[in-house]
Amino acid sequence: MTRKFLFAGGAGAALIAAAAAAYLYGGLVGAQPADAAEDAQAQQGPPPAPVTVAKAEQKNLAPRAETPGAVVSLRDSRVAAATAGKIEWVAEVGAEVEEGDVIARLDKADAKLTRDDTAAQVRRLRARADYLDSLYQRYVGLEEAGESEATMDEMRSNRDEAIQALRQAEVALERADVNLERTEVKAPFAGRVVSQEAQIGEFANPGTDIIRLVDTRHLEVTARAPAGLTRNIAPGETIRVANGADTLEGKVRAVVPVGDERSRMLEIRLELPETDWYIGSAVRVNLPSDRPRTVTAVPRDALVLRADRISVFVISEDKTAKRVDVELGAADGGYIEVIGEIAPGDNVVIRGGERLRDGQPVSMSAITVEPSA
């Protein structure tokens, strides 16, 4: 009995030892591939980051300074009556009219009576002038009329005087026709009625303001700037104008070379393309503060702004991102001058650079992208 027990105990100990050895061996063998994968992954680094790039370019840029301005109409008139009469009708505020449309009407009664009276005078004077001319021609044709030279001179003088009176009456008739036509006040240009300066029932004399009419199709920007800024612009150049988030390119129509005695500011007028901006809107005019110069510029989206630095990621030939610290210079639209180790033609990251690290591999999804304005 004792031998059997000792044998069984020895066999069990042997089995336990074998199982432990197998467990340790398997653990060592099985753990080796996982450790190798982790080491390989550590050697490869992070996966390539997807980015969008654009080319750094050589551009002529100038430093810019903003000055406030306002949208104005090219034509803003207070249309007045050109003849006398009681106002019968006035166009409503906000009405849109075309050139030549009637915007107010005056009572025609007096103008019509004056025209008819003048027309009657013209007919009477024409009849008298025709009679005197016929009489004079009759006596001239008679060789033996026996009339003295003084009588002939008098007849000729009466005839000529009647002709001149007729011409004077014809001018008065033309004036009466014009005054009758002017009882309908017409728009001198296309635009909108902004205000009624006179009301129905009031009596208008020549020069009485009736309607304020504003051209809403042809707009300009007026701005004032110091002489130092206006020296750098000339008529015909394009200047960026911002109205909130909207921007337009305005063409310089004129720089008025007369400064205000107190502020020393000059006025600039910019023509605007067709737009829905309101007249009176406050705008910002981006004027060059110096002459343009040739610089290396990148899209604004390429800038990575940090509290202590401004950087741009440049893609190297091995498709890794290199962080380059830069200083900023002149800006124009979507491009800005960068001063640093960046050359025209370099690929710079404009999308996906916020989380890039120096030396990180990248995969480029595009090569040329239009920069945002």
C-alpha positions as CSV (number, residue, x, y, z in Angstrom):
1,M,0.0,0.0,0.0
2,T,2.7,2.4,0.9
3,R,4.6,1.8,-2.3
4,K,1.5,2.4,-4.5
5,F,0.9,5.7,-2.7
6,L,4.5,6.9,-3.1
7,F,4.4,6.0,-6.8
8,A,1.2,7.8,-7.4
9,G,2.5,10.9,-5.6
10,G,5.7,10.9,-7.7
11,A,3.8,10.6,-10.9
12,G,1.5,13.5,-10.0
13,A,4.4,15.7,-9.2
14,A,6.0,14.9,-12.5
15,L,2.8,15.8,-14.4
16,I,2.5,19.1,-12.6
17,A,6.1,20.0,-13.4
18,A,5.6,19.1,-17.1
19,A,2.5,21.2,-17.4
20,A,4.2,24.2,-15.8
21,A,7.1,23.9,-18.2
22,A,4.8,23.7,-21.2
23,Y,2.9,26.8,-20.0
24,L,6.0,28.8,-19.6
25,Y,7.3,27.7,-23.0
26,G,4.1,28.5,-24.7
27,G,3.9,31.9,-23.1
28,L,7.4,32.8,-24.2
29,V,6.8,31.6,-27.7
30,G,3.4,33.2,-28.1
31,A,4.5,36.5,-26.7
32,Q,7.3,37.0,-29.1
33,P,5.3,38.0,-32.3
34,A,3.2,40.6,-30.4
35,D,6.3,42.2,-29.0
36,A,7.9,42.3,-32.5
37,A,4.8,43.9,-34.0
38,E,4.8,46.6,-31.3
39,D,8.5,47.3,-31.9
40,A,7.9,47.5,-35.7
41,Q,5.0,49.9,-35.2
42,A,7.1,52.0,-32.9
43,Q,9.8,52.2,-35.5
44,Q,7.3,53.2,-38.4
45,G,5.8,56.1,-36.4
46,P,2.3,57.5,-36.9
47,P,0.4,56.9,-40.2
48,P,0.6,59.5,-43.0
49,A,-1.7,62.4,-42.4
50,P,-4.1,63.5,-45.2
51,V,-3.4,67.2,-46.2
52,T,-4.2,69.6,-49.0
53,V,-1.4,71.7,-50.3
54,A,-0.9,74.8,-52.5
55,K,2.1,76.5,-54.1
56,A,3.9,79.4,-52.5
57,E,4.1,82.1,-55.1
58,Q,6.1,85.1,-56.0
59,K,3.7,88.1,-56.0
60,N,3.8,91.9,-56.1
61,L,2.1,92.9,-52.8
62,A,1.9,96.2,-50.9
63,P,1.2,96.9,-47.3
64,R,-2.5,97.8,-46.8
65,A,-4.4,100.1,-44.5
66,E,-8.2,100.3,-44.1
67,T,-10.2,103.5,-44.1
68,P,-13.9,103.8,-43.6
69,G,-16.2,104.7,-46.5
70,A,-19.9,104.8,-47.5
71,V,-21.9,103.7,-50.5
72,V,-23.4,106.6,-52.4
73,S,-25.4,107.0,-55.6
74,L,-23.8,108.4,-58.7
75,R,-27.0,110.6,-59.1
76,D,-29.1,111.9,-56.2
77,S,-31.4,114.7,-57.2
78,R,-34.2,116.8,-55.8
79,V,-36.4,117.1,-58.9
80,A,-38.1,120.5,-58.9
81,A,-41.0,122.1,-60.8
82,A,-40.0,124.0,-63.9
83,T,-43.3,125.8,-64.2
84,A,-46.0,127.1,-61.9
85,G,-49.1,125.2,-61.0
86,K,-51.1,123.4,-58.3
87,I,-49.8,119.9,-57.6
88,E,-52.3,117.2,-58.6
89,W,-50.3,114.0,-58.3
90,V,-46.9,112.8,-56.9
91,A,-45.3,109.4,-57.3
92,E,-45.3,107.3,-54.1
93,V,-42.2,106.8,-52.0
94,G,-40.3,103.7,-53.1
95,A,-41.6,103.7,-56.6
96,E,-39.1,102.6,-59.2
97,V,-39.1,104.7,-62.4
98,E,-37.3,104.7,-65.7
99,E,-35.9,107.8,-67.4
100,G,-38.7,109.9,-68.8
101,D,-41.5,108.4,-66.6
102,V,-43.9,111.0,-65.1
103,I,-43.3,111.4,-61.4
104,A,-45.6,114.3,-60.7
105,R,-48.4,116.3,-62.4
106,L,-49.3,120.0,-62.1
107,D,-52.7,121.6,-63.0
108,K,-52.6,122.3,-66.8
109,A,-55.4,124.9,-66.9
110,D,-53.3,128.1,-66.7
111,A,-50.6,126.7,-69.0
112,K,-53.1,125.6,-71.6
113,L,-54.9,129.0,-71.6
114,T,-51.6,130.8,-72.0
115,R,-50.7,128.5,-74.9
116,D,-54.0,129.1,-76.7
117,D,-53.8,132.8,-76.2
118,T,-50.3,132.9,-77.6
119,A,-51.3,130.8,-80.6
120,A,-54.1,133.3,-81.4
121,Q,-51.6,136.1,-81.3
122,V,-49.4,134.2,-83.7
123,R,-52.2,133.8,-86.2
124,R,-53.1,137.5,-86.0
125,L,-49.6,138.7,-86.5
126,R,-49.0,136.2,-89.3
127,A,-52.0,137.6,-91.1
128,R,-50.8,141.2,-90.7
129,A,-47.3,140.3,-91.8
130,D,-48.6,138.5,-94.9
131,Y,-50.8,141.6,-95.8
132,L,-48.0,144.1,-95.4
133,D,-45.6,142.0,-97.4
134,S,-48.1,141.5,-100.2
135,L,-48.9,145.2,-100.3
136,Y,-45.2,146.1,-100.5
137,Q,-44.6,143.6,-103.3
138,R,-47.6,145.0,-105.2
139,Y,-46.2,148.5,-105.2
140,V,-42.7,147.4,-106.0
141,G,-44.1,145.6,-109.1
142,L,-45.8,148.7,-110.4
143,E,-43.3,150.7,-112.4
144,E,-45.4,153.8,-112.7
145,A,-47.0,153.8,-109.2
146,G,-45.8,157.3,-108.6
147,E,-45.1,156.6,-104.9
148,S,-42.2,158.4,-103.4
149,E,-39.1,156.7,-102.1
150,A,-40.0,157.7,-98.5
151,T,-43.4,156.0,-98.8
152,M,-41.8,152.8,-100.1
153,D,-39.3,152.9,-97.2
154,E,-42.2,153.2,-94.7
155,M,-44.1,150.3,-96.3
156,R,-41.0,148.2,-96.2
157,S,-40.4,149.1,-92.5
158,N,-44.0,148.3,-91.5
159,R,-43.7,144.9,-93.3
160,D,-40.4,144.0,-91.5
161,E,-41.7,145.2,-88.2
162,A,-44.7,142.9,-88.6
163,I,-42.5,140.0,-89.5
164,Q,-40.4,140.5,-86.4
165,A,-43.5,140.7,-84.2
166,L,-44.6,137.4,-85.7
167,R,-41.3,135.8,-84.9
168,Q,-41.5,137.1,-81.3
169,A,-45.0,135.6,-80.9
170,E,-43.8,132.3,-82.3
171,V,-41.1,132.1,-79.7
172,A,-43.7,132.9,-77.0
173,L,-45.8,130.1,-78.4
174,E,-42.9,127.7,-78.2
175,R,-42.4,128.8,-74.6
176,A,-46.1,128.2,-73.8
177,D,-45.9,124.7,-75.3
178,V,-42.8,123.9,-73.2
179,N,-44.6,125.2,-70.0
180,L,-47.6,123.1,-70.8
181,E,-45.4,120.0,-71.3
182,R,-43.6,120.8,-68.0
183,T,-46.8,120.4,-66.1
184,E,-45.8,116.7,-66.2
185,V,-42.6,116.4,-64.2
186,K,-40.5,113.6,-65.6
187,A,-37.7,111.5,-64.2
188,P,-34.3,112.8,-65.5
189,F,-32.8,109.3,-64.9
190,A,-33.9,105.8,-63.8
191,G,-34.1,105.4,-60.0
192,R,-36.3,105.2,-57.0
193,V,-38.4,107.9,-55.4
194,V,-36.9,108.4,-51.9
195,S,-39.2,111.2,-50.6
196,Q,-42.0,113.5,-51.5
197,E,-40.8,117.1,-51.0
198,A,-44.2,118.6,-51.8
199,Q,-47.7,117.2,-51.4
200,I,-50.9,117.1,-53.5
201,G,-52.8,120.5,-53.3
202,E,-49.7,122.6,-52.8
203,F,-48.8,125.3,-55.3
204,A,-45.5,124.9,-57.0
205,N,-43.5,127.7,-58.4
206,P,-40.5,127.2,-60.7
207,G,-37.7,125.7,-58.6
208,T,-40.0,124.2,-55.9
209,D,-38.7,120.8,-54.9
210,I,-41.2,118.0,-55.5
211,I,-39.4,114.7,-55.3
212,R,-36.1,113.3,-54.3
213,L,-35.0,110.7,-56.9
214,V,-31.9,108.5,-56.4
215,D,-30.2,106.3,-58.9
216,T,-29.9,102.9,-57.2
217,R,-28.2,101.1,-60.2
218,H,-25.0,103.1,-60.5
219,L,-23.2,103.2,-57.1
220,E,-20.0,104.6,-55.9
221,V,-18.0,104.5,-52.7
222,T,-16.7,107.7,-51.2
223,A,-13.9,107.5,-48.7
224,R,-11.5,109.9,-47.1
225,A,-7.8,109.1,-46.5
226,P,-4.6,110.9,-45.6
227,A,-2.5,112.2,-48.5
228,G,0.1,109.6,-47.7
229,L,-2.3,106.9,-48.7
230,T,-3.7,108.6,-51.7
231,R,-0.3,109.0,-53.3
232,N,-0.1,105.3,-53.9
233,I,-3.3,105.0,-56.0
234,A,-4.3,106.4,-59.4
235,P,-7.5,106.5,-61.4
236,G,-8.3,103.1,-63.0
237,E,-6.7,101.0,-60.3
238,T,-8.9,98.4,-58.5
239,I,-9.3,98.6,-54.7
240,R,-11.0,96.0,-52.5
241,V,-14.1,97.2,-50.7
242,A,-15.7,95.2,-47.8
243,N,-19.3,95.5,-46.6
244,G,-19.4,93.1,-43.7
245,A,-18.5,89.7,-45.0
246,D,-19.1,90.7,-48.7
247,T,-16.2,92.1,-50.7
248,L,-16.1,93.7,-54.1
249,E,-13.4,95.2,-56.4
250,G,-14.0,98.9,-57.0
251,K,-12.3,100.9,-59.7
252,V,-10.8,104.3,-58.7
253,R,-12.7,106.9,-60.6
254,A,-11.1,110.0,-59.1
255,V,-8.9,111.2,-56.3
256,V,-10.0,114.7,-55.4
257,P,-6.8,116.7,-54.9
258,V,-8.4,119.1,-52.4
259,G,-7.9,118.3,-48.7
260,D,-9.9,119.4,-45.8
261,E,-8.1,122.2,-43.9
262,R,-8.7,120.6,-40.5
263,S,-8.4,116.9,-41.1
264,R,-6.0,117.0,-44.1
265,M,-8.0,114.2,-45.7
266,L,-8.6,113.7,-49.4
267,E,-11.7,112.2,-51.0
268,I,-11.5,109.0,-53.1
269,R,-14.3,107.9,-55.4
270,L,-14.6,104.3,-56.4
271,E,-17.0,102.9,-59.0
272,L,-18.8,99.7,-57.9
273,P,-20.0,96.9,-60.1
274,E,-23.7,96.0,-60.1
275,T,-24.5,94.9,-56.5
276,D,-27.3,94.8,-54.0
277,W,-25.6,96.9,-51.4
278,Y,-27.7,99.7,-50.0
279,I,-26.9,103.3,-50.4
280,G,-25.6,104.6,-47.2
281,S,-24.0,101.3,-46.2
282,A,-20.8,101.7,-44.1
283,V,-17.8,99.9,-45.9
284,R,-14.1,99.4,-45.4
285,V,-11.8,100.4,-48.2
286,N,-8.4,98.6,-48.4
287,L,-5.9,101.1,-49.6
288,P,-2.2,100.4,-50.3
289,S,0.0,102.2,-47.8
290,D,3.2,101.8,-49.9
291,R,4.3,100.8,-53.4
292,P,4.0,97.1,-54.3
293,R,7.2,95.0,-54.1
294,T,8.0,91.4,-55.1
295,V,7.7,89.0,-52.2
296,T,7.1,85.3,-51.4
297,A,3.4,84.8,-50.6
298,V,1.3,81.9,-49.4
299,P,-2.5,81.5,-49.0
300,R,-3.8,82.7,-45.6
301,D,-5.0,79.2,-44.9
302,A,-1.4,78.0,-44.7
303,L,-0.7,79.9,-41.5
304,V,-0.7,77.9,-38.2
305,L,-1.2,80.4,-35.4
306,R,0.1,79.7,-31.9
307,A,0.5,81.9,-28.9
308,D,4.3,82.1,-29.3
309,R,4.8,81.5,-33.0
310,I,3.4,81.6,-36.6
311,S,4.3,78.6,-38.7
312,V,3.8,77.1,-42.1
313,F,4.2,73.4,-42.9
314,V,6.2,72.8,-46.0
315,I,6.1,69.4,-47.7
316,S,9.6,68.0,-48.3
317,E,10.6,65.7,-51.2
318,D,10.2,62.6,-49.0
319,K,6.5,63.7,-48.3
320,T,7.1,64.7,-44.7
321,A,5.9,67.9,-43.2
322,K,8.5,70.5,-42.1
323,R,7.4,73.2,-39.8
324,V,8.9,76.6,-40.7
325,D,8.4,79.6,-38.4
326,V,7.7,82.8,-40.4
327,E,7.1,86.5,-40.0
328,L,4.2,88.1,-41.8
329,G,4.4,91.1,-44.2
330,A,2.1,92.6,-46.8
331,A,-1.3,91.0,-47.5
332,D,-3.7,91.2,-50.5
333,G,-6.8,89.2,-50.7
334,G,-6.2,85.6,-50.0
335,Y,-2.4,85.8,-50.1
336,I,0.0,87.1,-47.4
337,E,3.8,87.7,-47.5
338,V,5.8,85.3,-45.4
339,I,9.4,85.9,-44.3
340,G,11.3,82.7,-43.6
341,E,12.7,79.6,-45.2
342,I,10.0,79.3,-47.9
343,A,10.6,79.7,-51.6
344,P,8.2,80.2,-54.5
345,G,7.1,76.8,-55.7
346,D,7.2,75.1,-52.3
347,N,4.2,73.0,-51.4
348,V,2.6,74.4,-48.3
349,V,-0.2,72.8,-46.3
350,I,-3.5,74.7,-46.4
351,R,-5.8,72.0,-45.0
352,G,-5.0,69.6,-42.2
353,G,-2.0,71.4,-40.7
354,E,-3.6,72.1,-37.3
355,R,-2.7,68.6,-36.0
356,L,0.5,68.0,-38.0
357,R,3.8,67.4,-36.2
358,D,7.2,68.3,-37.5
359,G,8.6,65.5,-39.6
360,Q,5.2,63.6,-39.8
361,P,4.6,61.8,-43.2
362,V,1.7,63.1,-45.2
363,S,-0.5,62.0,-48.1
364,M,-1.4,64.9,-50.4
365,S,-5.0,65.0,-51.7
366,A,-4.5,68.0,-54.0
367,I,-1.6,70.1,-55.3
368,T,-3.3,73.3,-56.3
369,V,-6.2,74.8,-54.4
370,E,-7.6,78.3,-54.8
371,P,-7.0,80.2,-51.5
372,S,-9.9,81.6,-49.6
373,A,-10.3,85.4,-49.8
